[in-house]
Amino acid sequence: MATTMPHVDVVDDKPIVCLRAGESIVQTKPIFSHDSKCLFCGSGNAVKVYSTESGECVRELQAHTDRVTCLMLNPANKLQLISSGLDAQVFFWDYIDGVMLKSYKFPQPLHGLVSVNFSKGQFSFHVLQNSPRKQTLTEGQVVAYRGVSKDLKATKQGVIFESCALDSKTVAVGHKDDYFAGVSTNRKELIIHYNKKCIKYKMQYVQITCVSAHPTELSLATGCSDGKIYYWYSFTNEKQMVKSVYHWHSLAVLDLTFSPEGSLLLSGGHECTLVKWQYETHYKDFKPRLGSPITHVTCAPDNLLYAVSHRDNGIHLIRNTLDICQIYQGLTRTSFSHGNPVGLLCDPRSGAVVTNGRPGHLQFYCVHSDRQLFNLDIVRQNYISSENLEQPLTVTQITKAAIDERGHWLATYELWDDGEMSPEMQLKFWLFDEEKQRYEMNTVVDRPHDKALCSLTFRPYNSSISSMLPLVVSGGHDRRFKLWTLVDDTDIYRSNSKWTCDSVGFYREMDTGATAFAEDGSLLAVVFGCTITLWDPDTNVLRTTLSSSFDKKNIRQVLFGRKSCCHLLVATTAWQLTVWNLLTCSVQWSVSIGAVVLVDDPLTKYMAVFTHNGDLHVFEPANSQPVFTQTQVSKKDVVSAVFIPHKEESPFSAKGRLLWQRQSQLYFMTKEQDLLTVQYEANEDSTDGYRKKTPIKQNLPQSALSLIMSKHRKSATKDRKQEHIDMSVGIKETQFIQQMGNMSAVAQPPLPDLCQTFLETRLSKGTNPRAEAIDDEDEDDIDDIDGGLQLNIKADSDSDMEVTEESRSLSARKECSENMSQPEVDTRDLDRALGKEYRWFESLLKP
């Protein structure tokens, strides 16, 4: 019977909808720490701290209530970070401990920090904010403020630029704040503020896109919309001003930055190429094919690393030799105006979200760690920027994808259609290689259907039926569906298997729609207009049809129930949700609801449906009463959703809340490609939160207190010295062993010579970690270390040495450490001291 979806009252402790993953990490220009060990990026309302060595996000700094707009190191303390945001606040952070030290409140939202100075116990700020005239949304002004320590409020001191472009990349400050450079609102004038005067230089036919000031000289560089870079000299005097032109970019220059000493200039733009210019010369070097247009470029203080931000929400960490050493990749935003056509899929192996990424790519994004695992290049075509940015090139895009429930096979469908020429279509099957840990292409099918695909689905794996072969169903707009099966393709040259079309189905020449398999894979449902057809997938024989008498609209989605609801079939139209009982082939219940997205949890019997007005209903197919309802989960249209299994039990379900998410978490994506979820607000100490508490390693100078504390730590860790010594064994001589292993038997020297060289590498001055430890400690520490070594030898059950031989070995080792400055070493004492290692190495050299 047709009813309306009943409303479930939610208790006061109401869950919230939060942006769990996928925030942009390229919204601000990234900056390095003073020692280049950390990289700071603005991400939504937070600041992410990445390690440049491991590539991990080690901390999140959260205090802003609106988007972070600019980051800067404290000029008075390089161990502190300054951040500004649209919430009109500036925060000072101790990023090592993750503590917010103080904040300043401003009267208007801040779009950037131009400079921060500290003098006479107070901070002075030059900020970029909206113009009070508000004639256009792109008009701003640069204002000077002074921070008052008593009430931590910034007071206005003066205006530098009354009107300028509201873009932080078009404002720069000179060395020692002796001048300010900006760009007019129409971007056709360069404005110089020097000695309380403004000087303007007009540009003809082009617009200025970015400005960078030289760190040591009275000069600056501007990037323009025609790809040219202008160097400006002596610009404080209009009559003596000189400029030179450098040109390589074919499209607009999107960012410029000088190296700390000013000898290099880095530029980037739509060509996806990082250009390194030598200052005042025409010599340049390139790092091409970075995959996406460059939006920001930052140079480390030691000039050894470059951080390059890209439009696809990724940051490349590049060495000064132009080698990529790290990639920080967020959730890639695609170029589709209507969201991701692939939707959201779950990778069974990693538990990652699979969706569209770069053009022609699939991205595997881990929502648990909020980072991209890898990009899978499906199309294998280089990204080409359009010469006319208003009319982008037509590229090959992935419109459909499916993964089998074990993660062994991946099917993708790609389409190129410019509306004028014949479209190009390919269906590809990928097999996961266990050794290489990546997907390898197995089969390519050109033009699988006469028209584009509308659905692509794998048959579930049924372990109880050993003869069940992998099967894929594809539905096309040519009013046909095809069943693809895996067949043996082995010949005398190799063992192989491939996918081939097994059968084709149609129904009354009606348009094909959604497809779905039953949980055990024994039944296939294919939608044709307003009719659901049920087929035997092994024989492609029509079993029955289901058609509602009170709803003649086309069916959009269809899903089979799971677990105890496996005998039910759920279908949605524009304004109706219907549940069919497959045992009686009749409607069990139906509700009037404007469903746009229907998704099921593969681990439970629950399903979730999103409506046109943004409501979320979670229900069991056997019951019309929903188990959870929340209104207005998103003001933007929801386009896709997926259940992702938990890596550990949800802390909310353990408290008896959100029990339908006990095994999996529901994620959904909006039309603006925001990845959201429904959960209760996590505490700071909750494992479900994202505030990192990983300590950040720093190289700090020693002080009297640090020396006292180091001695205290040494005395407290004497029992663990044995472990540290054992860990150092075998590190220095690894290269020697590798050389001997790679050398042919005929070219190896005699065994006694090898043994002597091997033992000298173990105990020689400067290479033996044990000798260095003994040489640096006093006599009491030597006794402790020797005692640790004696305990280590006694605990070794495999050693066949006697106790008397152990004492001789320890005495010889101690004597060797005391006389380490002697150039010669008695090999007989060494043999007695390291008898066990000698016999072990000798066994390695035996054939």
N, C-alpha and C positions, 0 to 999 in steps of 0.2 A: 504494500500500500504506500501511497505517496504521502509523506509528511514533511515537516520542516525540521532541520537539524536542531535538537534541543540545546538549550544553553546551559552550560555548567558553571556555576558560580565558583570563582577562584578565591581562595582564602586570602587574608591580608598579606601573608608572607608570599607575595606574588613573584614568580620568576620574571626575569628581565630578558630583553633581546639585546645581545651585545655583538659587536664586531669582533668575533673570536680570532680571526686570522685574515690575512690578506691586505692589511693596511699598506699604504704606499710608503716606501723607504727612500724615495727620491724627491719628496716634496720640498726639501731644503737642500742647500749645498752641504755635503758632508765635510767634516773637518777631522784632522788627526789630533791625537794627544801630543804633548811636548816631546815624548820619547818615541812616537810612531808605533806604540804598542796597541793602541785602541783607535777605533774609527767611530765617530758619533754621527748618527743619522736621525733626522726628525721623522717620526712615524705616527701620523694622526695626532693625538694629544700627548704622546709620549716621546721620549728620546731613547733610542736603542744604542747600546754600547757593544760594538763588535770587536772581537780580538783579531788583529791582523795576522797572527801566527796560526791559530786554529780555525778561524773563520766562523766561530760560534758566537751567538748573541749571549754575552755574559751578564748583561744587566739591562733592565728597563727603568728609566727615571720617569715617574708619573706624578704630576702635580697640576699640569695645565688642564683647563676645562674646555679649551678649544684648540684648534690646529696650531702646531708649532711652526713658526715661520723662519727662525734664524737661530744659528748656533755659533758660539764664539768662546775662545778660552779667556779666562780672567787675566788681564794684563798684569795684575798685582800678585797673582798666584797661579802658576801654570798647572797646578793640580786641581783647579776648580774650573767648572764649565758654566757658561751663561747661556740661557735659552730665553727666547721671546715667543709670544704667541698672540693669536687673535683674541685671547681673553684679556688683553691689555695688561699683561703682567710679564715681568722679567724675573727669572729664578736663577739663583746661584747654587750650584751643585758641587758636592764632594762626590765625584763619580766613582772613586775607589770604593767608598763605603755605601754609595747609593743614598746619601742623605741630602735633603734640601736644606741649605744653610740660611738663606734669607730671600726675600722677594720684594720687588718694588711694583707699586700699582701706578698705572698711567691712565690718563683720562680717555684715551682712544685706543682702539685695536692697533696692534703693531704688526706691520708687514715686513719688517726687517730691522736689524741692528747695523747701522753704518759704522759706528766706532764706540768704544767704551774706554774711558780714562779714569785714573785714580790719582787724586792729588788732594792734599790737606785733609785727609781722612774722609773724603767723600768721593762718590762715583759720579761722573758726568756721562751722559748718553746722547748720542745722535741717532735718532730713530726715523724710520720711514713709516708714515701713517697716511690715512685718507686726508684729502684736502677738505677743508670746511666748506668750500663752495660746492663740491660734489656735482660739478657739471657733467662729468663722465665717471664711469666706474674705474677707469684706468688712470685717473688723475690723483696724484699724491703730493706730499711735501715732506721735506726733511727738517725736523725740529730738534733743537737742543734742549735737554732736560738735565737737571741736577737732582741726584737722589738725596733726600733728607734722612739722616740716620734715625731721628727720633720716631717718626710715624711711618717710615719706610714708604713714603709717597714721593713720586717724582714731580718736581715743580718745573714749569716751563721757563726757559731762559731766553730763547730767541728762535728765529726761523732762518734756516740756511737757504732752502729753496722754497719759494712760495708755491710753485707749481712745477711738477716733474712727473715722469712716468712712474706708475705704481708697480715697479718691478725692481727687486733687490739686485738683480744682475746689471742694472743700468745706473747704479750709484756706487761710487768708490771714494775712498779717502786716501790722500797722499801720505808720504812718509812724515812722521811726527805731526800728523794732522795739520799740515801747513796749508792744505787746500782740499776742496771737495769737488768732485766731478759728478755730473748728472746729465740726464737726457730730458728734453722737453716732452710734453704729453703726446705730441704727434710724432715723436722720435726722429725729428729732422733737424734738431739743434743739439749741440754739445754745450753744456753750461758748466762754467768753471767759477767756483766761489773762492776768491783769493783776496786776502787783506780787506775783508768786509765789502768786497765788490763782486759783482757777477759779470762774467764775460761770456758772450755767446758766439758760437761758430756754427754757421748754417751748412747743412749737407744738401747737395743737389741730387734729386732723383732716387735716393736711397734712404733707408731708415737705419738708425743705430739700434742694434739688438743687445749689445753687452759692452761693458766698460771694465777695464782692469788697470789699476795704478801701479807704476813701478815701485818696488819696495825701497830703493835707495836713491833714485834720481828723480829729477823734476820732469817726468815724462809719463805718458800713459798710452794705452792701446784701446782701440774701439773696433768691435766687429759689426759688420753691416749686413743688410738683407741681401746684397748681391754677392756675398762670399768674400769680400775684400776686408783686409785688416789694415787699419790706419794707425801709424805711430805719430804721436803728437809731442813736439819738443818746444820748450820756451813758450808755452801757451799762456803764461801769466801776463805776457805783453803781446797785444794784438799785432803790433808791427814786426815783432821778432819771431812770431810763431812759424814753425817749420813742421811739415808733416810728410811722411813717406808712406807708400802703399805696398802691401804684400798680398799676393793673391794666389790661392790654391783651391779653396772651397768653391764648388759650383752652386751651392745653395747657401741659405742664410747661416751665418756663424751664430751658434746658440750659446757659447760660453767661452771665456778667456780667463787665463790666470797666469801670473808670473811665478817663477820659482823663487824661493826665499831670498837668494842672493841676487836675483834679477838677470841672470845670464841666459835663461830659457823662458820661452813663452809657449804655453799649451793651449790648443784650440780644438774645438769639436763642433759637429753640426749634424745635418741630416745624412751625410755620406757614411755614417757609422765608422768613421776613421778618426783616430787621435793623431793630431799633427803636433810635432815638437819642433819649434823654431829656435834657432840661435839668435840671440838679441843682436840687432844691428847688422845682421848678415842674412843672406838669402838661403843659407843652408837649412834644410829641414829633414826630419825623419818621420816615419809613419808607422802606425799600428792599425792596419785595415781590418775590415770584415768583423767588426765587433757585434754585429747582429741587430742593432737597434740604434736609432738616432741618439746622439749624446746631448744631454741637457745640462750637466754640471761637470766641471773639472776642478780637482783639488790636488795640490802638491804637499807632500809631507815636509815637516821642518828640516829633516836631514837630506831632502831631495833624493831619497832612495825609492820612494813609493808615490804612485799617482792613484787617486780615487776618481773613477769615471762613472758618472751616473747616466742611466739610459732611460728612455721613455717607456720601456717594457717593465719598469719597476725592478731593475737590477743594477748592481754596482760591481764594476770590475776593478780589482786591485792589481795594478800593473807596476812592475819594477822599472827603474830608470833605464834598463836595457830593453824595455818594451816587451817583456815577457809577462804573461798573466800568472799571478801567484794565488789569487783568491777570487771567488765570485760570490757575492751576497745577492741572492735572488729572492724577491718577494713574489707574491701572487701576481702573475702577469695579466695585465689588462689587455683585452683583445680589441681589435678595430671594429668589431661588429656593433652596429647601433642597436640591435635588438637582443643583446646578450650573447651567451655562448650557445651555438647550435648543437654542440655535442652534449651539453648539459653537464651534470655532475655525476661521475662514476666513482666507484670504490675499487681500489687495487687490493685484491685479497692478500697479496704477499706483504706489502708494507703498510696497509691501512691508510694509504694516501688518497687524496682527492685527485681524480684525473679529469681534466677539462682542457679546453682550448688554451693555447699559450701564444707564442709568437706566430706570425703567419706561417702556416704549414707545419706547426708543431703541436704536440700534446705535452702538457706539463703535469708532472706528478708532484703534488704539493702536500706536505705533511702538516696537518692542522694541529698535531700535538706539540710539535716544536716550532711551528709557524715559520717554516722555511721550505723552499723548493728543493726536492730531492734531485730531479734531473729533468731535462727537456728531451723528448723523443722527436727527432726530425723525421717526419713522415713524407713530406713532399721532396725534400733534399734539393732545395733551390735557394740561392743566395737572395738576401733581401736587397731590393733595388728601390731607391727613393725616387719619387716622381719629380720631374722637373717643374711641374705645376702642382704646388702643395694643395691647392683647392680642389684638384681633380686627381686623387690618388690612383695609382695603377691597379688594374685588376689582377689579383694574385690567386694562386690556387689555395683553397681553404678546405679544412676538414669539417665536414658537416655532420657525419655520423661516426660513432665508435662504440665498441662493445668489448667487454672482457669476460672470459669464462670464470666461473666461481672458484676455480683453483688457481687462477692467474697464469696458466700455461699458454693461453692463446689470446691474441688481441686482433680484432678486426677493425679496419678503418676505411672510410669512404671519403674520397677527396673530389672536389668539383672546381672546375674553372669555367666561368661563363661570363663573358663581357656583354651579352645581349645582342651581339652582331654576328659573330662567327659561331660555328658549331661548338657546343660545350664539350669539354674533356672530362671524362669520369673514370675513376679507377677504384676498384675494391682490392684492398691489400690485407693479407693475413700474416701475422707476426708470431713467431715462436720464441718463448723465453729461454735463453741459453743459460743453463745453470753455472757453467764455468765462467763465462764472461759477465754474468749477472746483468744482462740487458736483452732487449728484444731484437731478434734478427728476422729480416724479411724472409717469408717462406713462399708465398704465392701472390702473384699480381694478376688481376682480372681487369682487362680493359672493357669499358662500357658494359658493366654487368646488367644494367637495365637500359631500355630505350630512353627513359627519362630519369630524373633525379630520384634518389632514395628518400623514403619517408620514415623507415624504421630498420633497425638492425639489432638482432637479439641472438644470444647463444642459448643452447639448450642446457639446462642444469645437469650436473654430473650425478649419476645415480650409482653408488658403489655396489648396490645389491644386484645390478644387472651388468655382468662382465662383458656382455656382447654389445652394449650400447656404444655407438660410435659418436665422436664429437659432431655436432650439427649446428648450423647457423641458418637463420631465416632472414631474408631481406625483402622488404616491401617497397615497391616503387610507385611513382605516379603514372606508370604505364599500365596500371590496373592489374598487375601481376605480382605474385610473391614467389620467391625461389628458395629452395632448400639446398644448402651447400654442405657437402660431407667430405671427410678426410679419407683419401685413398692412398694405397701404396704406389710409389713411383720409383722403386728400386731398379737399377739396371746393373750392368757388369762393372760400371765405373764407381758408383757410390750407392749408399743406402739412404733413401729419402722418401718423404711423403708429401702430398700436395692436396689442395682443396679444389674440388670440382663441383659443378652444378649437378645435383642428383635428380631434381624434378621441379616442375613449374606448376603453379596453381592459380586459379582465378574463379570468380563467382559472378555470374550474370553481367559481366562487363561493367561492374561497379568499381568506383574508386577505392584503392587499397589504403588502409590506415594503419593503426597501431597493431603490434604483434606481441604475443606473450606465450611463454611455456608454463605448464603446470609444474609444481614443485618436484615431482618425480620424473619429469620429462616425457610423460606418456601422452600428453595432450597439447595441441597447439591451437591457440586462439588467434584468428586474423579478422580484423575489422574491415568490413566493406560497407561504407556509408553508415546507415543506421542499424546494420545487422552484424552480429557477432557469429562467425563461423568457427566450428570446432573440427579439427583435423587430426588424423593419426600421422604423426611426423615421420614414422618409419615407412609407411606405404603411401602417404599423401592422399588418403581417402577421406572424404568429407563424412563426418559422423552426425552432426546435427547443427542447427542454426538457432540463434536466440535473437528475438526481436521484440521490443517493447511496444505495446499498443497505445500507450499514452504519451510516448516521447518519440517523435519521428525525426529528431535532429541527429546530425552526424555524431557518431561516438568519437571522442578525442583520445581517451586513454582507457586501457584495459589491463588488469592485473589479477593473477590468481592468488587466493589466500594461502597462508603457510601454516604449518604445525596443525593445530586442531581445526583450523579453518581452511584446510586444503581443498574441501569440496565446494568452496564458494568462489565466485568470480565477481570482481568489482569493476564497474564501467562508469565513465563520466561523460556527460555531454556539456553543452554550454551552461545549462541551468539545472541539471539533474545528476544525482549520484544514485546508481542502482546496484544492488547486490543480488546475483543470481545463485540459486542452488542447483548445482550440476547433477545432483541425484534425482531431482524432480523436474529439472529444466524449467523452473518457474522463478518468479521474482520473490525473494525472501523479504526484502524491505527496500524502500526508496525514499529519498529526501530531496527537497528542492533546495539546491545550493549551487552557486556559481563557481564551480571548481575550475581552477586553472592548472594546478600541479597536483598529481597523485603519486605517492611514493610509498614503498613498503620496506619494512625492516627485515633483512634476510635471516636474522637470528631469532626473531620473535614473530608473533602473529599480528603485531600492530601495524597500522597504516596511518599516514598523515596526508591531509588534503588542505591546500591553500585556496582561498576564495578570491574573487575579484576585488573585494574591499579590504584585503590584507588580513583576514581572519585565519587562524590555524585551528584545525580540529584533528585530534588523534583518536582513533577508534579501532575496535575489533570488527572484522567483517560479520561476525555472528551476532553483533548487537548494534542497534541503531543509536544507543546512548553513548556518546563519546566519553573517553576516559580523561581527556584534557581538552580545554578550549581556552584560547587567548585571542582577544580581539586586537586588531591593528598591530600585528607583529612587525609590519613594515609599511611605511607610507609610500614606498616605491613598489612597483609591480614585481612579484616573485616569478622567476622564469624557470627555475629548476631546484631540485632538492635531492638529498641523499642521506642515508644512515651510515655512519662510520663507526665500526666497533671500537670500544674502549680498549686501551692498552692495560688499564687497571680499573678496578671498580670505581664507579662514579661516587664522589663523596656525598652527593645529594641523595642518590638512591639508598645509600647506607643509612641515611636519616629518615627514610620513608617518604621522600619527596621525589617527584618525577620518576616513578617506578617504571614507566614505559621507556625510559632511557637508561635502564639498568645495564643493558649489554651494549647499546649503541647510542651515539649522539646524533641528533638531527641537525644537519646543516642545510641552509638554503641560500640561493644567490638571487640578487635583485637585478633589475634591468641595467642598473649602473654598475653591476659586477661587484657589489659588496657581499662578502661571505659572512653570513650571520648564523647565530644559533640561539637556542632558548635554554637558559640556565639560571640558577640563583646566583646572586652576587657573591663571588668568592672572596674569602678573607685573604689577608696578605700572606698568611702562613699556609694557605691551602695549597695542596698539590695541584689543584685544577687551575690556579692562577698562573700568570706569566711573569711575575716579578722575580728576576734572577737574583740569587744570592751568592753567585760564584765569586770568590775573591779575585781581584785583579793584581797580577804581579807587577811590581814596580822596582826599578833600580834606584834605591835611595842611598845617599851617602851615610857612612857610619858616624855615629856620635858616641859620647860616653855612655849614655843610657843603653844604646843598642849593643855596645860591647858587653856591658854587664848582663843584659838579657840573653845574649848569645852564649855566655858562659853558663848561665842558669839552664838554658835549654840543653847544652851539652851534658851537664851533670844529670839532667832529668831523663836523658835518652841514652845513657850508657848501655842499658840492656838491649838497645836496638842497634848497637854499632856492628854487631855480627852480621845483621841483615844488610846494612849498608856496604860492608866490605864484600860480602858475597855477591852483591849486585854489580860491583865494579869489576869482578873477575871476567875476563874474556872480552873486554871492550876494546882495549888498545891493540890486541893482536889479531883482531878480526880481519884486517886487511891482509896480514901476512898469511893467514889460513886460506883466505880466498885466492890469493896468488898461487899458493901451492896446489889448491884444488883445481885451478884452471890450467896449470902447467902439465904438459904431457909427461908420461913416465920416463921416457928416454931423455928428456931435457932436465930432469930433477937432479940436484947435486946429491952427494952421499948422505946417508941418514945421520951420521954424527954431526955433520955441518948444519943440517936442518935443525937438529935438537938444540944445538948451542945457540943458534940464531933465535929459535923460538923462546928459549929460557931467558935470553938477554932482553927480548921484548917484554917479557913478563916482569923483570926486576930491574931494568936499567933505569938510570936517573932521568926523571922527567916524563917517563912513560908508564911507570908502575904506580897505580893509584894507592896501593898499600904503602909503598915507600914514601910517597908524598904525605899520606896521612900520618905516618910515624914521624917523619922529619919535621912536620909542623907542630906536633904535640910535645908536651914535656914528658919527663921520665915516668910520671904516674900514669899518663895517658897511654904510654907504650906498654906498661904492664897490663892495663885494661884491655888494650887491643890484642896483646898476646894471649891473655886469658880467653878472650872471645874466640881467637883462632883455635886454641886448644879444645874449647868446648865444641867447636864446629867439627874438628877432626874426630873427636870421640863420638860425636853423634852420627857420624857417617858409618852406617852398617856395612857398606860395600868395601870399605878400606881394609886391606890386609896387613897394615903396618902395626908393629908392636908399640907399646907405650914408650919403651926406651928410644925407639927410633923417632917417635913423635917429639920427645924432649930434645933430641939432637936436631931435629928439623926446626923446632922453634928457636933454639939457640942460634942455629946457623942463620935463620931468617933475621933475627934481631941483630946479629953481628953484621950481616950484609947491609941492613938499613943504617947502622951507625957508621959504617965505612963506605957510604954510598958515593963519596967523592973520589974513590979510587978508580982509576981508569980500567983496570982489569978485574975480572970476576973469576973466582975459582969454580970451575964447572963441577968439580966433584962435590963441593959443599952444596952447590945448587941442585945437583942430582939427589942428594940426600934430603934436601929441604923440600923438594917438589917431586918426590918419587911417584906419587899418585898421578900428577899431571904429566910426568914424563912417560909413564906407561900408557896413559890415555892417548897422548899425541902419537906415540909409536904405533898404537893399534890403528889410528886413523890412516897412517901411511902404508900399512901393510895392504897388499892386494886382496 
